[in-house]
Amino acid sequence: MSPGTMRYFFHIRDGIYVIPDEEGSELPDMQAARHEAHLTARDFAMDSLRQNLPANGRAIEISDGDGTVLETLFVRDAFLR
């Protein structure tokens, strides 16, 4: 890992199911991790709109290397920012 970065993991939650991010991404800080999660959530929201499906139960969970969930961004909120 590069100095001054941290590895963040972006797990996809769809209702009760979780798709784990096995690799993670090296980012400089939590703000950059939030931005990355927001872009992913926005893509999911657009896909849901195109397919006329609800995005209610989907979320991006940002976690650290220990597995601690630092923040959750719900796909339904992707356009509120």
C-alpha positions in Angstrom: 0.0 0.0 0.0 1.3 3.5 -0.8 2.1 5.8 2.1 -0.8 8.0 3.0 -3.5 5.7 1.6 -5.9 3.2 3.2 -7.6 0.2 1.6 -11.3 0.6 1.5 -13.7 -2.2 0.6 -17.1 -1.6 -1.1 -19.5 -4.4 -0.4 -22.7 -4.5 -2.3 -25.8 -5.2 -0.1 -29.0 -6.3 -1.8 -31.5 -6.9 0.9 -30.2 -9.7 3.1 -27.5 -10.7 0.6 -24.0 -9.2 0.5 -21.6 -9.4 -2.4 -18.2 -8.8 -0.8 -15.4 -6.7 -2.3 -12.5 -9.1 -2.1 -9.8 -6.7 -3.4 -10.7 -3.2 -2.2 -9.3 0.1 -3.4 -6.4 2.2 -2.1 -7.7 5.7 -1.5 -6.3 8.7 0.3 -9.1 9.2 2.8 -12.8 8.6 3.7 -13.9 11.5 1.5 -12.5 9.7 -1.6 -14.1 6.4 -0.4 -17.5 8.2 -0.1 -17.1 9.6 -3.6 -16.3 6.2 -5.0 -19.3 4.7 -3.3 -21.5 7.5 -4.5 -20.4 6.9 -8.2 -21.2 3.2 -7.8 -24.5 3.8 -6.2 -25.5 6.3 -8.9 -24.6 3.6 -11.6 -26.8 1.1 -9.8 -29.6 3.6 -9.5 -29.4 4.4 -13.2 -29.5 0.6 -14.0 -32.6 0.2 -11.8 -34.3 3.1 -13.6 -33.5 1.7 -17.0 -34.9 -1.7 -16.0 -37.9 -0.1 -14.2 -36.8 -1.9 -11.0 -36.9 -0.5 -7.4 -33.5 0.2 -5.8 -34.9 0.1 -2.3 -32.8 -2.7 -0.7 -29.5 -2.0 -2.4 -26.6 -0.3 -0.7 -22.8 0.1 -0.8 -21.1 -0.6 2.5 -17.7 1.0 2.9 -15.5 -1.0 5.2 -11.9 -1.0 6.4 -9.4 -3.9 6.2 -10.7 -5.3 9.5 -14.2 -5.6 8.1 -15.6 -2.8 10.1 -18.4 -1.0 8.2 -17.5 2.7 8.2 -20.5 4.0 6.3 -23.4 2.8 4.2 -24.7 4.6 1.1 -28.2 3.5 0.0 -28.7 3.4 -3.8 -32.0 5.1 -3.4 -30.2 8.2 -2.0 -27.6 8.4 -4.9 -29.2 11.4 -6.5 -29.8 13.4 -3.3 -26.2 14.6 -3.2 
